[in-house]
Amino acid sequence: MQYIAASVHMNASEILNFFDNRNTNASMESLNTKSEDFRASQRGVNDNTFSYIG
């Protein structure tokens, strides 16, 4: 129970931000998923300058 309380206390500003502003990180998660899908689709491509993502 202490672990849950500590986690909530550490992340209280982010948790409350959702209720205050309805902001989430869903758009960044979506962008991350798209970049991972692109990288996965480029397996076997020999032109690394085309498919390079930092």
The first five atom37 places (N, CA, C, CB, O) and aatype in JSON, in Angstrom:
{
  "aatype": [12, 5, 18, 9, 0, 0, 15, 19, 8, 12, 2, 0, 15, 6, 9, 10, 2, 13, 13, 3, 2, 1, 2, 16, 2, 0, 15, 12, 6, 15, 10, 2, 16, 11, 15, 6, 3, 13, 1, 0, 15, 5, 1, 7, 19, 2, 3, 2, 16, 13, 15, 18, 9, 7],
  "atom_mask": [
    [1, 1, 1, 1, 1],
    [1, 1, 1, 1, 1],
    [1, 1, 1, 1, 1],
    [1, 1, 1, 1, 1],
    [1, 1, 1, 1, 1],
    [1, 1, 1, 1, 1],
    [1, 1, 1, 1, 1],
    [1, 1, 1, 1, 1],
    [1, 1, 1, 1, 1],
    [1, 1, 1, 1, 1],
    [1, 1, 1, 1, 1],
    [1, 1, 1, 1, 1],
    [1, 1, 1, 1, 1],
    [1, 1, 1, 1, 1],
    [1, 1, 1, 1, 1],
    [1, 1, 1, 1, 1],
    [1, 1, 1, 1, 1],
    [1, 1, 1, 1, 1],
    [1, 1, 1, 1, 1],
    [1, 1, 1, 1, 1],
    [1, 1, 1, 1, 1],
    [1, 1, 1, 1, 1],
    [1, 1, 1, 1, 1],
    [1, 1, 1, 1, 1],
    [1, 1, 1, 1, 1],
    [1, 1, 1, 1, 1],
    [1, 1, 1, 1, 1],
    [1, 1, 1, 1, 1],
    [1, 1, 1, 1, 1],
    [1, 1, 1, 1, 1],
    [1, 1, 1, 1, 1],
    [1, 1, 1, 1, 1],
    [1, 1, 1, 1, 1],
    [1, 1, 1, 1, 1],
    [1, 1, 1, 1, 1],
    [1, 1, 1, 1, 1],
    [1, 1, 1, 1, 1],
    [1, 1, 1, 1, 1],
    [1, 1, 1, 1, 1],
    [1, 1, 1, 1, 1],
    [1, 1, 1, 1, 1],
    [1, 1, 1, 1, 1],
    [1, 1, 1, 1, 1],
    [1, 1, 1, 0, 1],
    [1, 1, 1, 1, 1],
    [1, 1, 1, 1, 1],
    [1, 1, 1, 1, 1],
    [1, 1, 1, 1, 1],
    [1, 1, 1, 1, 1],
    [1, 1, 1, 1, 1],
    [1, 1, 1, 1, 1],
    [1, 1, 1, 1, 1],
    [1, 1, 1, 1, 1],
    [1, 1, 1, 0, 1]
  ],
  "atom_positions": [
    [[0.82, -1.19, 0.0], [0.0, 0.0, 0.0], [0.87, 1.26, 0.0], [-0.93, 0.0, 1.2], [0.51, 2.26, -0.62]],
    [[2.01, 1.21, 0.7], [2.89, 2.36, 0.74], [3.46, 2.66, -0.65], [4.01, 2.14, 1.74], [3.66, 3.82, -1.0]],
    [[3.73, 1.61, -1.44], [4.25, 1.78, -2.78], [3.27, 2.56, -3.66], [4.56, 0.42, -3.41], [3.67, 3.44, -4.41]],
    [[2.0, 2.22, -3.55], [0.97, 2.92, -4.33], [0.86, 4.36, -3.88], [-0.4, 2.21, -4.19], [0.76, 5.27, -4.71]],
    [[0.86, 4.59, -2.59], [0.77, 5.95, -2.07], [1.96, 6.78, -2.5], [0.67, 5.94, -0.54], [1.81, 7.95, -2.87]],
    [[3.15, 6.2, -2.47], [4.36, 6.93, -2.89], [4.31, 7.24, -4.38], [5.63, 6.11, -2.57], [4.7, 8.33, -4.8]],
    [[3.82, 6.31, -5.17], [3.7, 6.52, -6.61], [2.72, 7.64, -6.93], [3.27, 5.22, -7.3], [2.99, 8.49, -7.77]],
    [[1.59, 7.63, -6.25], [0.59, 8.69, -6.46], [1.15, 10.03, -6.02], [-0.7, 8.38, -5.68], [0.94, 11.04, -6.7]],
    [[1.86, 10.05, -4.91], [2.44, 11.3, -4.42], [3.5, 11.85, -5.39], [3.08, 11.09, -3.02], [3.54, 13.05, -5.64]],
    [[4.34, 10.97, -5.95], [5.38, 11.4, -6.88], [4.79, 11.94, -8.18], [6.33, 10.25, -7.18], [5.36, 12.85, -8.79]],
    [[3.67, 11.4, -8.61], [3.08, 11.76, -9.89], [1.81, 12.59, -9.75], [2.78, 10.52, -10.68], [1.02, 12.67, -10.69]],
    [[1.62, 13.2, -8.61], [0.38, 13.93, -8.34], [0.14, 15.06, -9.33], [0.4, 14.49, -6.94], [-0.99, 15.25, -9.77]],
    [[1.17, 15.8, -9.7], [0.96, 16.92, -10.63], [0.49, 16.43, -11.99], [2.24, 17.74, -10.78], [-0.38, 17.06, -12.61]],
    [[1.05, 15.32, -12.48], [0.62, 14.78, -13.78], [-0.79, 14.21, -13.7], [1.59, 13.7, -14.26], [-1.58, 14.37, -14.62]],
    [[-1.1, 13.56, -12.59], [-2.44, 13.0, -12.42], [-3.47, 14.11, -12.35], [-2.51, 12.14, -11.14], [-4.52, 14.03, -13.01]],
    [[-3.19, 15.14, -11.58], [-4.14, 16.25, -11.46], [-4.23, 17.07, -12.74], [-3.74, 17.15, -10.3], [-5.27, 17.64, -13.03]],
    [[-3.14, 17.12, -13.52], [-3.15, 17.84, -14.78], [-4.21, 17.26, -15.72], [-1.77, 17.79, -15.44], [-4.87, 18.01, -16.44]],
    [[-4.37, 15.96, -15.71], [-5.39, 15.34, -16.56], [-6.78, 15.85, -16.18], [-5.33, 13.82, -16.45], [-7.57, 16.18, -17.06]],
    [[-7.08, 15.91, -14.91], [-8.4, 16.33, -14.48], [-8.61, 17.83, -14.66], [-8.62, 15.95, -13.03], [-9.73, 18.27, -14.92]],
    [[-7.54, 18.62, -14.54], [-7.66, 20.07, -14.73], [-7.8, 20.45, -16.19], [-6.45, 20.77, -14.14], [-8.65, 21.27, -16.55]],
    [[-6.97, 19.86, -17.04], [-6.87, 20.29, -18.45], [-7.26, 19.23, -19.47], [-5.49, 20.73, -18.74], [-7.33, 19.52, -20.66]],
    [[-7.5, 18.01, -19.02], [-7.78, 16.88, -19.91], [-6.63, 16.65, -20.88], [-9.09, 17.12, -20.69], [-6.85, 16.29, -22.04]],
    [[-5.39, 16.86, -20.4], [-4.2, 16.63, -21.21], [-3.64, 15.24, -20.92], [-3.13, 17.71, -20.94], [-3.54, 14.82, -19.77]],
    [[-3.29, 14.53, -21.98], [-2.63, 13.24, -21.85], [-1.44, 13.22, -22.79], [-3.6, 12.05, -22.14], [-1.24, 14.17, -23.56]],
    [[-0.66, 12.18, -22.75], [0.46, 12.03, -23.66], [0.11, 11.09, -24.82], [1.68, 11.5, -22.91], [1.0, 10.51, -25.44]],
    [[-1.17, 10.96, -25.11], [-1.62, 10.04, -26.16], [-1.07, 10.42, -27.53], [-3.13, 10.01, -26.21], [-0.76, 9.54, -28.32]],
    [[-0.95, 11.71, -27.82], [-0.43, 12.11, -29.13], [1.03, 11.7, -29.29], [-0.58, 13.63, -29.33], [1.44, 11.28, -30.37]],
    [[1.83, 11.82, -28.23], [3.23, 11.4, -28.31], [3.34, 9.88, -28.4], [4.01, 11.92, -27.09], [4.22, 9.37, -29.09]],
    [[2.48, 9.17, -27.71], [2.48, 7.71, -27.8], [2.13, 7.27, -29.22], [1.5, 7.1, -26.79], [2.7, 6.31, -29.73]],
    [[1.18, 7.97, -29.85], [0.8, 7.65, -31.22], [1.97, 7.89, -32.18], [-0.41, 8.48, -31.64], [2.23, 7.07, -33.06]],
    [[2.67, 9.0, -32.0], [3.82, 9.3, -32.85], [4.91, 8.25, -32.66], [4.37, 10.7, -32.55], [5.53, 7.82, -33.62]],
    [[5.14, 7.84, -31.43], [6.13, 6.81, -31.14], [5.75, 5.5, -31.82], [6.27, 6.61, -29.63], [6.61, 4.82, -32.39]],
    [[4.48, 5.13, -31.76], [4.02, 3.89, -32.4], [4.22, 3.95, -33.9], [2.55, 3.64, -32.07], [4.64, 2.97, -34.52]],
    [[3.91, 5.1, -34.51], [4.09, 5.24, -35.95], [5.56, 5.12, -36.34], [3.53, 6.58, -36.43], [5.88, 4.49, -37.35]],
    [[6.45, 5.72, -35.56], [7.87, 5.61, -35.88], [8.37, 4.18, -35.7], [8.69, 6.57, -35.01], [9.19, 3.72, -36.49]],
    [[7.89, 3.49, -34.68], [8.28, 2.09, -34.49], [7.75, 1.21, -35.61], [7.77, 1.58, -33.14], [8.45, 0.31, -36.07]],
    [[6.53, 1.48, -36.06], [5.97, 0.72, -37.19], [6.78, 0.96, -38.46], [4.5, 1.09, -37.42], [7.02, 0.03, -39.22]],
    [[7.19, 2.2, -38.68], [8.0, 2.52, -39.85], [9.33, 1.79, -39.79], [8.22, 4.04, -39.96], [9.77, 1.21, -40.79]],
    [[9.98, 1.82, -38.64], [11.27, 1.15, -38.5], [11.12, -0.35, -38.72], [11.87, 1.42, -37.12], [11.98, -0.98, -39.33]],
    [[10.03, -0.92, -38.23], [9.81, -2.35, -38.4], [9.56, -2.69, -39.86], [8.63, -2.81, -37.54], [9.95, -3.77, -40.32]],
    [[8.91, -1.8, -40.6], [8.63, -2.07, -42.01], [9.87, -1.93, -42.88], [7.54, -1.13, -42.51], [9.87, -2.39, -44.02]],
    [[10.92, -1.3, -42.37], [12.13, -1.07, -43.14], [13.2, -2.13, -42.91], [12.69, 0.28, -42.82], [14.35, -1.94, -43.31]],
    [[12.86, -3.21, -42.28], [13.83, -4.3, -42.09], [14.24, -4.83, -43.45], [13.23, -5.44, -41.21], [13.39, -5.12, -44.29]],
    [[15.53, -4.97, -43.66], [16.03, -5.49, -44.93], [16.3, -4.43, -45.97], [0.0, 0.0, 0.0], [16.77, -4.76, -47.06]],
    [[16.03, -3.16, -45.68], [16.31, -2.08, -46.63], [17.8, -1.79, -46.59], [15.47, -0.79, -46.3], [18.37, -1.64, -45.51]],
    [[18.44, -1.72, -47.77], [19.88, -1.5, -47.83], [20.25, -0.04, -47.77], [20.43, -2.1, -49.08], [21.37, 0.29, -47.38]],
    [[19.35, 0.87, -48.13], [19.64, 2.3, -48.14], [19.37, 2.86, -46.75], [18.78, 3.04, -49.21], [18.26, 3.3, -46.46]],
    [[20.4, 2.84, -45.88], [20.21, 3.24, -44.5], [19.96, 4.75, -44.36], [21.41, 2.84, -43.69], [19.34, 5.16, -43.39]],
    [[20.43, 5.58, -45.3], [20.19, 7.01, -45.19], [18.7, 7.31, -45.36], [21.02, 7.78, -46.22], [18.22, 8.3, -44.81]],
    [[17.99, 6.51, -46.11], [16.55, 6.7, -46.3], [15.78, 6.35, -45.04], [16.05, 5.85, -47.46], [14.87, 7.09, -44.65]],
    [[16.12, 5.25, -44.39], [15.3, 4.75, -43.29], [15.87, 5.07, -41.93], [15.13, 3.26, -43.42], [15.37, 4.54, -40.94]],
    [[16.9, 5.9, -41.83], [17.51, 6.18, -40.54], [16.63, 7.1, -39.72], [18.88, 6.8, -40.73], [16.27, 8.19, -40.15]],
    [[16.3, 6.66, -38.52], [15.59, 7.5, -37.54], [16.41, 7.4, -36.25], [14.07, 7.02, -37.31], [16.55, 6.32, -35.68]],
    [[16.95, 8.54, -35.8], [17.81, 8.66, -34.64], [17.59, 7.66, -33.63], [0.0, 0.0, 0.0], [18.26, 7.67, -32.6]]
  ]
}
